[in-house]
């Protein structure tokens, strides 16, 4: 239990737990990890509440049903699991934007929020174009020993390293 309450979990322990969770998910539900469809479905729920006739006419929502299902609950579990982990480690603090971003993008919170929001839009656009997100293609692909999973994960890490280098240069904080 000491591992669960110390600050900064070991990436090996956390990775092992993710692996156990993936195996349990496949064994118990037959479902692999994924998250990006949840955001599409949530957007559909919002659209359905605001403009139900428009949402009903969207071809995309015929393919991706506007429902709460296992993946939606998985993403909610990630959020609440992070809160529980932060409580266990007494590491919870509300930080609207990380200090590293402040050193890179300046002290304007609005500018940093806009940069984060635009980055999220680009990320979600790419995930939907690829018909899935890094967790779906990478982690689940590796679990299935799919060559495409290995290629996807290598590309995610490579692109992440390049973008981090562009954004942060030699700053290793």
N, C-alpha and C positions, 0 to 999 in steps of 0.2 A: 504493500500500500504506500510505502514511502515514495516509490517512483511516481505515483499519481499525485502526490501533494508537493513535490519539489518544483521550484520555478524552472521553466524552460525544459520541457520534456525532451528526452533523447529522441533524435529523429529515427533511430533504429527501433525503439519501443513503439513510437507513434506509427511508423511504417508497418511494423508487425501487426499492430492492432487493426490497421486499415485492411491488411491482408486477411486477417481472421474475419473481419466484418464482411469482406467481399465473399469469402467462401461460405459464410453463414447465410448471406443474402441469396446466393445461387442455390445453396442446399435447401433452404426453407421456402424460397419464393420462386426460384428459377429465373430471377432477374439480376442483371449486372448493373454496376454503378452507372450513373449518368445524372446530369443536373440541368443542362441548358433548356430542355423541353419544359421544365417546371416554370421557367421565367416566361416562356411563350404562353403556357396555359394560364399563368397568373395575369398576364397582359390581356388574354382573352376574357378572363373573369371580370376584369375591370371594364373592358370594352362592352361586355355583355350587360353589365350593370348600368353603364352610361348610355349606350346605343345598341340595344339588343337586336334590332333589325339589321344593323350594319354587321355586327358580329356573326349573325346567322348566315349572311350572304358571303362570307369569306371562305374561299376554297381551302385556305391553309388550315382553318379551324375544323374543316371536315376531315382533314388528314390527322391533325393533332387535336384530338377532342379536348374540349374545355371541361376538364374534370379534375377532382382531387384524387390522386391515386398514389401508389407506393413511392414513386419518384418525388412527388410533391412533399410527401411526409418525410422522405429521406433528406431533402434540402432543409425542411423545418427542423429536423433532428440535428443537422450540422450546426444550425444557428444555436439551438438550445444546448446541444452538447458542448459547444465552445463556451457558452455562459457557465455551464456546470464545471468545466475544466478550469476556467478562470477563477471560479469561486474556490475550488479545491486548492489551487496553488496560491490563492490570495493575490492574484496577479491582475485582477480586473481594474481597468481604468478606462474612462471614456475619453478617447482621443479622436476628435473629428478627422484629423489628417495627421499622419505620422510625422515626427520631427524631421526625419530624413527628407520628406517632401518639402518641408519649410526651408531647409538649407538649399534645396535645388530650385524650387519654384518661387521662393520669396515668402514674405510674411502675410500676403493677402490670402485670407481663408477662402474668399470667393474664387480666386484664380485657381487655387489648389482643388477646390470642390469641382470646378468646371473641368479641370484636367482629368480628375478621377472619373467624373461622369462620362466624358467623351471617350476615355479609355475603355470604360465598361461597355459603351455602345459599340465600339470597334470590336471588342472581344465577343460580344453576343452576336454581332453580325457575322463574324467569321465562324463562330460555333454553329450557327444555323445554316450557313452556306455549306459547312462540312457535314451537316445533318447529325451533329453531336458535338460534345465538348471534350476537353482533354481527359476528364475522368472516364468518360464513356469510351473514347478511342484508345487512350493510353492504358489506364489501369485495367479496364475490362478486357482490352485486347491482349495485354500481357497475360492475364489470367487464363485466356483461351489459347495462349501460345500462338497468336496470330501474327504473321509477319507484319501486317499493316499496323498492328498495335506497337510493335517495336519501332517501325519507321515513324509513326505519329509521335511517339514519346521522344524520340531523338530530335525530331523537328521542333517540338514544343520547347525542349531544353535549349536547343541551339538558338532558336528565335528569342527565347527569354534572355539568354546570355548576351546576345547582340543588342537587344533593346535596353537591357540594364546598363551595358557599357556605354551606349549612346546617351542615356538619360543621366547616369551617375558618373561616367568616366572612371577615374581611378579611386573614387570615394568608396571605401570598404566598410563603412559603418554598419 
